[in-house]
Amino acid sequence: MKAAIVHAFDQPPRYGEFEAQPAAAGEVLVRVRAAALSQLVRAQASGKHYSSPRSLPAVPGVDGVGLLEDGTRVYFAFPRAPHGAMAETVAVDARYCVAVPDGIDDITAAAIANPGMSSWAALQERAHFKPGESVLVNGAAGTSGRLAIQVARHLGASRVIATARNPAVEAELRALGADHFIRLDQPAEQLTAELREEIQGRGIDVVLDYLWGPPAACILDAAA
């Protein structure tokens, strides 16, 4: 079958032939229609992630959208190594397949699933978020952050605060559901003061942090 193949971590994947694998017990065979290209996939393919393949050659990709043998369209995750999602067919644990609604196309479904789940899982499983609580999305300009704003709203957030380095995205983030926007491209003291006004003044119940580093340090200082 055709696939994107990693032959060396210091070289980009190359399109070529790779041996297909049949589905084992408990697995299903998925004919791939779209594979997600995320930061995780990039890191794995370059050997910079702890989950990078231990032996090469290997096919990159952790998730995507495809068709089961009966024609059902599914989102799938974690194909059996060394086969990643960037292949014509993959064998996947049946538990890691979810039917995709008709209203969303293959590429969009493959692209948003992982970043969308980052906020959904954080709010539901870690924070035990309740409708009416407030959410601060630190680093809201990226795909994960933009989805986090919408997920928080969908789950019933009373107030969503978005931060970003680029002030030009403020209108876009407000259109997605952010109530307040905080610029990160300001001195640390000013940023901390503005964050403190939100955190200690209005109150923030949950912080979703997509940036770490200095902005996260300012949030911690503001909450102290």
N, C-alpha and C positions, 0 to 999 in steps of 0.2 A: 504494500500500500504506500501511498505518498504521505510524507510528513515533513515537518520542520525538525531538523536533527542537530543536536549539539554534539560536535566532535571534540571540541576543546573549549574550556571556559574563557579563554582570551580571544575567541573568535565568535562572530555571530552565527546563529543557527543557519543551516543550509537545507534547502528543499531537496528531497531525494527519496529513495526507497527505504522502507523500514518494515521489518517482518511484523505482520499482523498477529494478534493473539485472540484465541477463542475465549468466550465467556466461561468461567469456572462456576462451580456450585455457588449459588447466592448472588451471582453477578448477572448483568445484562449487557448486551452488545449495543453500543450507541454509534450511529452514523453521524459524525460531527458536521454541523452546519455553521457554527460560529464558536470561536475560542476566545476567551478573555485575555487581553494583554495588560496585566496589572504590574504594579511595582514589585509585587511578590514574584511574579513570573520572570521579570527582568533580573531580579536578584538571584533567583535560582539558576537561570540560564548562564549567568556570569560566575557562578560558584561562590557568591558572596552571602548566601543565606544558609542557615543551619540545616534547612531541608533540601539543599541542592543535591542532585544525584551523586551517589557515592562512586558510581562507575559510569563510564561513557563508552559508546554513544548512548544518548537518551533523547527522548522527545519532551520539550518543555510544555508547560500549561497545566493549570490545576483545575480549571472549570470551564464550562461552555454550555452550548445548547445543541441538541441533536435529536435524531429520531430513533426510537426503539424499533425492533423488528416488526412490531405490529402497527407501526406508523404513528404511535403516540409521541408527541413533541415534549421533550423534557429538558430541564436544567440539570446538569450533572456536575459532580465534584469528585476530585481525587481518583482519577483513573489508576489502574494497577501499573506500577512501575515495571519497566522503564518507559512505559507509554504515557505521555502527557496528552493534554487536550488538543494540541496542534497536530492532529493526525486524522486520516480519513475515518477510521473506526477506533473505538476504545472499549475496553472491558471495565465496567464500573460496578461496584457494590450496589445492588438494587436499592438499598436504604438511602443512598446518596443521590437519588434521582427524584425530581419534583416536576409534576406536570406544569407546563407553561400555558397561561391563558391565551386565547386567540387574539386578544387586543394588543399584544406586544410583539414586535418583530424579533427575529433571532439575534441580531447584533445588539440591540438595546438590552434584551434580556441577559445576554452573556456578559455585557459590560457592566450593568448596574448591580448584579446580584451580590458579588463579594463586597464592594464598598457600601451597598445598602444594608447588608447584614451587619456590618461593623457597628453601625449606630443602633440598629434594631436590637441586636443581641446585648449591646452594652446597656441600653435603657431597660430592656425587659428582664434580662437574666442577671446582670450585675447590679444595676441601680434599683431594680424593682420599682421602676417609675410608675407614678400614679397620675391619672388625669388631673390637671390643675396645677401641677408642679412646673417650675421654671427650668430652662436648660440654657447653658452657655456653650456654644460651639466654637472652640478655639481652632482657627484654621478653616474657616467656612468657605473659602473660595474654590477649593478643589472639589473633585467629584464626590468624595466621601462626605465632605463638609456640607455641600449643597444638598445631598440626599439626607443628611442628618437633620437639617432644618425641616425638611418636608416630613420626615419620619416623626420627629418630635411633635409637629403640628397634628399629624394624623393620629398620634396616640393621645392627644388632648393637652398638650403643653399650654399653660396660661400665658407664658412669655418666653420668647426665644431671643437670645442675644448672640450676635455673630461677630467674630473678629476676623480680620484679614489684613495683610500688608498693603494691598493695593486699594486705595480709596475709590477707584473707579468702579469697583464691583458692588458698591453699597446698594445702588438701586436694584440690581439684579437679585441680591440676597434678600432685600426687603420684599421684592415681588414673590420670592419663594416662601415667605412667611416670617422672616426675621422682624422683630419689633424694634430692635436697637442695634446699631453698628458701632464697633470700636476699632479704630485704626491701630494697627501694630507698628506702623512706621513713625513712631514718636518716641521721645526719650523714655527710658525705663521708669523714671520717677513719675512722669505724667501718665504713662500707661497704667502704672500701679494705682495711682490716685483715681483714675477713671474706673478701673476695675473694682476698686474698693467701694466706690459709690454704688455700683450695681450689686456687688456681693453682700456688703454689710448694710447698704441702704435699702434696696428693694428686696434683696435675698435671692440667692441662687441655690436651687436644690440639686442640680446635676451639672457636672462639667464633662463635656466630651472633648478630649484633647487630641488633635491630629498633628500637632507641631512639636511638642516637647521643647526643650531648650529654654532660651531666655523668656519667651512669652509665657511658658508654663510656670517659670520661676516667679514672674510678676503676678500671676494668678494666685500662687501659693502665698506670696507676700501680702496680697490684698485680702486674702481670707484669714490671715493670722490675727 
